[in-house]
């Protein structure tokens, strides 16, 4: 029948589902709290995110140690790998990274 070749069933997760699942998977694997996602992109191989994680809580809170983790997920939103790319104190401005901000 005409038009049948254009029928697409898309079972891929929505971006917000990928974000939530990535944070949950990273927290489960590391035992650390994933606080926010600072970068998110769909790639040829799935998804790539940068997640800000609380690594060491200190008093005052501005002295807590944070980590930025590069997280890779497959097209279905399942975590395939992660690595820490940066560690910093919560209260410090970012003077080492480019980007114009």
DRENTORKOL-3810 file (N, C-alpha, C; in nm, 4 decimals):
REM DRENTORKOL-3810
@n.u->0.0829; n.v->-0.1183; n.w->0.0000; ca.u->0.0000; ca.v->0.0000; ca.w->0.0000; c.u->0.0874; c.v->0.1247; c.w->0.0000
@n.u->0.0336; n.v->0.2270; n.w->-0.0576; ca.u->0.1063; ca.v->0.3524; ca.w->-0.0694; c.u->0.1301; c.v->0.4143; c.w->0.0688
@n.u->0.2529; n.v->0.4557; n.w->0.0937; ca.u->0.2857; ca.v->0.5237; ca.w->0.2184; c.u->0.3335; c.v->0.4336; c.w->0.3309
@n.u->0.3233; n.v->0.3028; n.w->0.3148; ca.u->0.3646; ca.v->0.2121; ca.w->0.4222; c.u->0.5139; c.v->0.2194; c.w->0.4508
@n.u->0.5941; n.v->0.2512; n.w->0.3506; ca.u->0.7376; ca.v->0.2581; ca.w->0.3722; c.u->0.7769; c.v->0.3800; c.w->0.4565
@n.u->0.6830; n.v->0.4691; n.w->0.4860; ca.u->0.7112; ca.v->0.5874; ca.w->0.5670; c.u->0.6658; c.v->0.5713; c.w->0.7118
@n.u->0.6104; n.v->0.4572; n.w->0.7451; ca.u->0.5668; ca.v->0.4334; ca.w->0.8828; c.u->0.6899; c.v->0.4048; c.w->0.9680
@n.u->0.7036; n.v->0.4834; n.w->1.0737; ca.u->0.8184; ca.v->0.4685; ca.w->1.1627; c.u->0.7674; c.v->0.4474; c.w->1.3042
@n.u->0.8145; n.v->0.3424; n.w->1.3661; ca.u->0.7834; ca.v->0.3223; ca.w->1.5077; c.u->0.9095; c.v->0.3548; c.w->1.5848
@n.u->0.9036; n.v->0.4602; n.w->1.6618; ca.u->1.0201; ca.v->0.5112; ca.w->1.7321; c.u->1.0080; c.v->0.4777; c.w->1.8804
@n.u->1.0802; n.v->0.3740; n.w->1.9213; ca.u->1.0780; ca.v->0.3325; ca.w->2.0609; c.u->1.1924; c.v->0.3935; c.w->2.1406
@n.u->1.2672; n.v->0.4841; n.w->2.0788; ca.u->1.3786; ca.v->0.5480; ca.w->2.1488; c.u->1.3253; c.v->0.6361; c.w->2.2615
@n.u->1.4024; n.v->0.6469; n.w->2.3709; ca.u->1.3579; ca.v->0.7315; ca.w->2.4818; c.u->1.3655; c.v->0.8793; c.w->2.4451
@n.u->1.2818; n.v->0.9566; n.w->2.5085; ca.u->1.2829; ca.v->1.1010; ca.w->2.4896; c.u->1.4019; c.v->1.1605; c.w->2.5634
@n.u->1.4475; n.v->1.2784; n.w->2.5213; ca.u->1.5637; ca.v->1.3395; ca.w->2.5872; c.u->1.5502; c.v->1.3521; c.w->2.7388
@n.u->1.4361; n.v->1.3932; n.w->2.7897; ca.u->1.4205; ca.v->1.4076; ca.w->2.9350; c.u->1.4304; c.v->1.2723; c.w->3.0057
@n.u->1.3824; n.v->1.1679; n.w->2.9420; ca.u->1.3963; ca.v->1.0332; ca.w->2.9987; c.u->1.5430; c.v->0.9928; c.w->3.0035
@n.u->1.6175; n.v->1.0268; n.w->2.8987; ca.u->1.7607; ca.v->0.9963; ca.w->2.8938; c.u->1.8325; c.v->1.0702; c.w->3.0059
@n.u->1.8008; n.v->1.1983; n.w->3.0248; ca.u->1.8637; ca.v->1.2769; ca.w->3.1315; c.u->1.8392; c.v->1.2156; c.w->3.2690
@n.u->1.7141; n.v->1.1856; n.w->3.2974; ca.u->1.6797; ca.v->1.1275; ca.w->3.4284; c.u->1.7492; c.v->0.9933; c.w->3.4501
@n.u->1.7458; n.v->0.9104; n.w->3.3481; ca.u->1.8047; ca.v->0.7769; ca.w->3.3596; c.u->1.9570; c.v->0.7840; c.w->3.3726
@n.u->2.0192; n.v->0.8749; n.w->3.3005; ca.u->2.1652; ca.v->0.8903; ca.w->3.3090; c.u->2.2067; c.v->0.9320; c.w->3.4496
@n.u->2.1359; n.v->1.0286; n.w->3.5076; ca.u->2.1665; ca.v->1.0724; ca.w->3.6442; c.u->2.1488; c.v->0.9576; c.w->3.7430
@n.u->2.0416; n.v->0.8823; n.w->3.7282; ca.u->2.0147; ca.v->0.7712; ca.w->3.8190; c.u->2.1203; c.v->0.6615; c.w->3.8058
@n.u->2.1570; n.v->0.6272; n.w->3.6829; ca.u->2.2566; ca.v->0.5225; ca.w->3.6607; c.u->2.3929; c.v->0.5631; c.w->3.7149
@n.u->2.4338; n.v->0.6892; n.w->3.6915; ca.u->2.5626; ca.v->0.7367; ca.w->3.7410; c.u->2.5645; c.v->0.7374; c.w->3.8937
@n.u->2.4567; n.v->0.7838; n.w->3.9557; ca.u->2.4489; ca.v->0.7856; ca.w->4.1020; c.u->2.4558; c.v->0.6440; c.w->4.1585
@n.u->2.3896; n.v->0.5504; n.w->4.0940; ca.u->2.3926; ca.v->0.4110; ca.w->4.1408; c.u->2.5328; c.v->0.3510; c.w->4.1298
@n.u->2.6025; n.v->0.3806; n.w->4.0213; ca.u->2.7359; ca.v->0.3250; ca.w->4.0002; c.u->2.8417; c.v->0.3872; c.w->4.0911
@n.u->2.8316; n.v->0.5183; n.w->4.1135; ca.u->2.9352; ca.v->0.5882; ca.w->4.1893; c.u->2.9013; c.v->0.6044; c.w->4.3368
@n.u->2.7737; n.v->0.5961; n.w->4.3706; ca.u->2.7318; ca.v->0.6208; ca.w->4.5079; c.u->2.7313; c.v->0.7686; c.w->4.5433
@n.u->2.7448; n.v->0.8546; n.w->4.4432; ca.u->2.7476; ca.v->0.9993; ca.w->4.4652; c.u->2.6236; c.v->1.0641; c.w->4.4040
@n.u->2.5872; n.v->1.1799; n.w->4.4582; ca.u->2.4684; ca.v->1.2507; ca.w->4.4139; c.u->2.4948; c.v->1.3273; c.w->4.2850
@n.u->2.4186; n.v->1.2961; n.w->4.1816; ca.u->2.4257; ca.v->1.3701; ca.w->4.0562; c.u->2.3358; c.v->1.4925; c.w->4.0714
@n.u->2.3978; n.v->1.6110; n.w->4.0739; ca.u->2.3219; ca.v->1.7322; ca.w->4.1032; c.u->2.2614; c.v->1.7990; c.w->3.9811
@n.u->2.3343; n.v->1.8019; n.w->3.8702; ca.u->2.2816; ca.v->1.8682; ca.w->3.7515; c.u->2.3513; c.v->1.8160; c.w->3.6268
@n.u->2.2902; n.v->1.8452; n.w->3.5130; ca.u->2.3491; ca.v->1.8113; ca.w->3.3832; c.u->2.3900; c.v->1.9431; c.w->3.3184
@n.u->2.5196; n.v->1.9584; n.w->3.2906; ca.u->2.5681; ca.v->2.0848; ca.w->3.2348; c.u->2.5845; c.v->2.0806; c.w->3.0830
@n.u->2.5776; n.v->1.9609; n.w->3.0251; ca.u->2.5887; ca.v->1.9482; ca.w->2.8801; c.u->2.5176; c.v->1.8203; c.w->2.8388
@n.u->2.4510; n.v->1.8263; n.w->2.7224; ca.u->2.3710; ca.v->1.7131; ca.w->2.6766; c.u->2.3629; c.v->1.7185; c.w->2.5253
@n.u->2.4001; n.v->1.6072; n.w->2.4588; ca.u->2.3945; ca.v->1.6045; ca.w->2.3122; c.u->2.3683; c.v->1.4634; c.w->2.2630
@n.u->2.2935; n.v->1.4541; n.w->2.1553; ca.u->2.2746; ca.v->1.3260; ca.w->2.0878; c.u->2.3916; c.v->1.3081; c.w->1.9921
@n.u->2.4475; n.v->1.1875; n.w->1.9905; ca.u->2.5622; ca.v->1.1577; ca.w->1.9053; c.u->2.5257; c.v->1.0456; c.w->1.8085
@n.u->2.6201; n.v->1.0116; n.w->1.7205; ca.u->2.5970; ca.v->0.8995; ca.w->1.6284; c.u->2.5797; c.v->0.7686; c.w->1.7041
@n.u->2.6466; n.v->0.7572; n.w->1.8205; ca.u->2.6449; ca.v->0.6333; ca.w->1.8987; c.u->2.5431; c.v->0.6330; c.w->2.0120
@n.u->2.4698; n.v->0.7419; n.w->2.0299; ca.u->2.3720; ca.v->0.7481; ca.w->2.1384; c.u->2.3618; c.v->0.8881; c.w->2.1953
@n.u->2.4099; n.v->0.9036; n.w->2.3201; ca.u->2.3998; ca.v->1.0306; ca.w->2.3905; c.u->2.5294; c.v->1.0579; c.w->2.4659
@n.u->2.5624; n.v->1.1857; n.w->2.4827; ca.u->2.6785; ca.v->1.2264; ca.w->2.5593; c.u->2.6362; c.v->1.3383; c.w->2.6545
@n.u->2.6724; n.v->1.3245; n.w->2.7820; ca.u->2.6349; ca.v->1.4230; ca.w->2.8823; c.u->2.7540; c.v->1.4585; c.w->2.9690
@n.u->2.7492; n.v->1.5762; n.w->3.0292; ca.u->2.8386; ca.v->1.6122; ca.w->3.1372; c.u->2.7502; c.v->1.6335; c.w->3.2585
@n.u->2.7802; n.v->1.5602; n.w->3.3649; ca.u->2.6985; ca.v->1.5622; ca.w->3.4851; c.u->2.7823; c.v->1.6153; c.w->3.6002
@n.u->2.7259; n.v->1.7107; n.w->3.6753; ca.u->2.7923; ca.v->1.7653; ca.w->3.7929; c.u->2.7528; c.v->1.6812; c.w->3.9136
@n.u->2.8546; n.v->1.6325; n.w->3.9858; ca.u->2.8337; ca.v->1.5379; ca.w->4.0951; c.u->2.8961; c.v->1.5926; c.w->4.2233
@n.u->2.8258; n.v->1.5774; n.w->4.3348; ca.u->2.8803; ca.v->1.6118; ca.w->4.4655; c.u->2.9700; c.v->1.4967; c.w->4.5098
@n.u->3.1019; n.v->1.5217; n.w->4.5155; ca.u->3.1972; ca.v->1.4167; ca.w->4.5512; c.u->3.2293; c.v->1.4147; c.w->4.7002
@n.u->3.2392; n.v->1.5327; n.w->4.7618; ca.u->3.2739; ca.v->1.5404; ca.w->4.9028; c.u->3.2052; c.v->1.6612; c.w->4.9636
@n.u->3.1125; n.v->1.6346; n.w->5.0553; ca.u->3.0382; ca.v->1.7427; ca.w->5.1191; c.u->3.1201; c.v->1.8018; c.w->5.2329
@n.u->3.1301; n.v->1.9353; n.w->5.2334; ca.u->3.2055; ca.v->2.0064; ca.w->5.3364; c.u->3.1224; c.v->2.1201; c.w->5.3924
@n.u->3.1656; n.v->2.1719; n.w->5.5075; ca.u->3.1044; ca.v->2.2887; ca.w->5.5668; c.u->3.2093; c.v->2.3985; c.w->5.5676
@n.u->3.1786; n.v->2.5154; n.w->5.5132; ca.u->3.0531; ca.v->2.5530; ca.w->5.4487; c.u->3.0364; c.v->2.4846; c.w->5.3128
@n.u->2.9135; n.v->2.4862; n.w->5.2637; ca.u->2.8783; ca.v->2.4167; ca.w->5.1397; c.u->2.9618; c.v->2.4640; c.w->5.0208
@n.u->3.0051; n.v->2.5890; n.w->5.0228; ca.u->3.0837; ca.v->2.6417; ca.w->4.9108; c.u->3.2205; c.v->2.5759; c.w->4.9000
@n.u->3.2615; n.v->2.5024; n.w->5.0025; ca.u->3.3902; ca.v->2.4326; ca.w->5.0007; c.u->3.3758; c.v->2.2853; c.w->4.9599
@n.u->3.2525; n.v->2.2410; n.w->4.9367; ca.u->3.2296; ca.v->2.1030; ca.w->4.8942; c.u->3.2999; c.v->2.0764; c.w->4.7619
@n.u->3.3488; n.v->1.9535; n.w->4.7436; ca.u->3.4148; ca.v->1.9166; ca.w->4.6185; c.u->3.3138; c.v->1.8594; c.w->4.5204
@n.u->3.3178; n.v->1.9144; n.w->4.3996; ca.u->3.2300; ca.v->1.8727; ca.w->4.2921; c.u->3.3130; c.v->1.8069; c.w->4.1830
@n.u->3.2509; n.v->1.7235; n.w->4.1043; ca.u->3.3169; ca.v->1.6615; ca.w->3.9909; c.u->3.2282; c.v->1.6715; c.w->3.8682
@n.u->3.2912; n.v->1.6922; n.w->3.7546; ca.u->3.2200; ca.v->1.6885; ca.w->3.6273; c.u->3.2520; c.v->1.5549; c.w->3.5627
@n.u->3.1490; n.v->1.4784; n.w->3.5315; ca.u->3.1653; ca.v->1.3467; ca.w->3.4712; c.u->3.1122; c.v->1.3469; c.w->3.3290
@n.u->3.1942; n.v->1.2969; n.w->3.2371; ca.u->3.1524; ca.v->1.2743; ca.w->3.0987; c.u->3.0840; c.v->1.1383; c.w->3.0972
@n.u->2.9583; n.v->1.1354; n.w->3.0550; ca.u->2.8781; ca.v->1.0131; ca.w->3.0570; c.u->2.8344; c.v->0.9809; c.w->2.9151
@n.u->2.8566; n.v->0.8574; n.w->2.8740; ca.u->2.8161; ca.v->0.8118; ca.w->2.7408; c.u->2.7049; c.v->0.7083; c.w->2.7556
@n.u->2.6026; n.v->0.7226; n.w->2.6718; ca.u->2.4902; ca.v->0.6302; ca.w->2.6728; c.u->2.4632; c.v->0.5793; c.w->2.5325
@n.u->2.4075; n.v->0.4589; n.w->2.5243; ca.u->2.3718; ca.v->0.4047; ca.w->2.3937; c.u->2.2411; c.v->0.4700; c.w->2.3464
@n.u->2.1941; n.v->0.4398; n.w->2.2253; ca.u->2.0716; ca.v->0.5030; ca.w->2.1743; c.u->1.9482; c.v->0.4780; c.w->2.2610
@n.u->1.9494; n.v->0.3706; n.w->2.3396; ca.u->1.8362; ca.v->0.3396; ca.w->2.4274; c.u->1.8462; c.v->0.4084; c.w->2.5627
@n.u->1.9543; n.v->0.4835; n.w->2.5858; ca.u->1.9705; ca.v->0.5551; ca.w->2.7121; c.u->2.0394; c.v->0.4755; c.w->2.8208
@n.u->2.1021; n.v->0.3635; n.w->2.7854; ca.u->2.1738; ca.v->0.2834; ca.w->2.8842; c.u->2.3191; c.v->0.3283; c.w->2.8917
@n.u->2.3677; n.v->0.3497; n.w->3.0123; ca.u->2.5035; ca.v->0.3974; ca.w->3.0334; c.u->2.6048; c.v->0.2962; c.w->2.9809
@n.u->2.6973; n.v->0.3432; n.w->2.8983; ca.u->2.8012; ca.v->0.2554; ca.w->2.8442; c.u->2.9390; c.v->0.2910; c.w->2.8977
@n.u->2.9517; n.v->0.4100; n.w->2.9574; ca.u->3.0792; ca.v->0.4489; ca.w->3.0152; c.u->3.0721; c.v->0.5867; c.w->3.0771
@n.u->3.1659; n.v->0.6123; n.w->3.1701; ca.u->3.1766; ca.v->0.7446; ca.w->3.2295; c.u->3.3190; c.v->0.7663; c.w->3.2776
@n.u->3.3561; n.v->0.8943; n.w->3.2916; ca.u->3.4869; ca.v->0.9284; ca.w->3.3476; c.u->3.4803; c.v->1.0698; c.w->3.4038
@n.u->3.5565; n.v->1.0933; n.w->3.5099; ca.u->3.5626; ca.v->1.2277; ca.w->3.5663; c.u->3.6568; c.v->1.3110; c.w->3.4803
@n.u->3.6113; n.v->1.4287; n.w->3.4403; ca.u->3.6918; ca.v->1.5159; ca.w->3.3564; c.u->3.7365; c.v->1.6417; c.w->3.4299
@n.u->3.6804; n.v->1.6651; n.w->3.5490; ca.u->3.7139; ca.v->1.7857; ca.w->3.6222; c.u->3.6730; c.v->1.7699; c.w->3.7678
@n.u->3.7503; n.v->1.8335; n.w->3.8575; ca.u->3.7162; ca.v->1.8359; ca.w->3.9998; c.u->3.7389; c.v->1.9783; c.w->4.0489
@n.u->3.6449; n.v->2.0305; n.w->4.1289; ca.u->3.6530; ca.v->2.1703; ca.w->4.1708; c.u->3.5743; c.v->2.1924; c.w->4.2988
@n.u->3.6033; n.v->2.3044; n.w->4.3668; ca.u->3.5253; ca.v->2.3434; ca.w->4.4839; c.u->3.3981; c.v->2.4114; c.w->4.4359
@n.u->3.2871; n.v->2.3814; n.w->4.5014; ca.u->3.1573; ca.v->2.4333; ca.w->4.4584; c.u->3.1572; c.v->2.5858; c.w->4.4444
@n.u->3.2228; n.v->2.6564; n.w->4.5321; ca.u->3.2190; ca.v->2.8019; ca.w->4.5312; c.u->3.3166; c.v->2.8692; c.w->4.4378
@n.u->3.3912; n.v->2.7953; n.w->4.3612; ca.u->3.4928; ca.v->2.8536; ca.w->4.2716; c.u->3.4369; c.v->2.8792; c.w->4.1325
@n.u->3.4749; n.v->2.9943; n.w->4.0776; ca.u->3.4387; ca.v->3.0242; ca.w->3.9393; c.u->3.5293; c.v->2.9427; c.w->3.8480
@n.u->3.4813; n.v->2.9128; n.w->3.7308; ca.u->3.5553; ca.v->2.8312; ca.w->3.6350; c.u->3.6423; c.v->2.9203; c.w->3.5481
@n.u->3.7737; n.v->2.9258; n.w->3.5788; ca.u->3.8630; ca.v->3.0090; ca.w->3.5023; c.u->3.9489; c.v->2.9330; c.w->3.4049
@n.u->3.9392; n.v->2.7986; n.w->3.4042; ca.u->4.0273; ca.v->2.7169; ca.w->3.3210; c.u->3.9650; c.v->2.6748; c.w->3.1898
@n.u->3.8363; n.v->2.6787; n.w->3.1782; ca.u->3.7701; ca.v->2.6290; ca.w->3.0572; c.u->3.7346; c.v->2.7435; c.w->2.9657
@n.u->3.7449; n.v->2.7175; n.w->2.8357; ca.u->3.7093; ca.v->2.8169; ca.w->2.7354; c.u->3.5595; c.v->2.8195; c.w->2.7132
@n.u->3.5167; n.v->2.8961; n.w->2.6158; ca.u->3.3768; ca.v->2.8971; ca.w->2.5832; c.u->3.3144; c.v->3.0353; c.w->2.5892
@n.u->3.3885; n.v->3.1342; n.w->2.6409; ca.u->3.3397; ca.v->3.2699; ca.w->2.6374; c.u->3.2415; c.v->3.3077; c.w->2.7457
@n.u->3.2211; n.v->3.2243; n.w->2.8454; ca.u->3.1277; ca.v->3.2602; ca.w->2.9530; c.u->3.2027; c.v->3.2889; c.w->3.0791
END
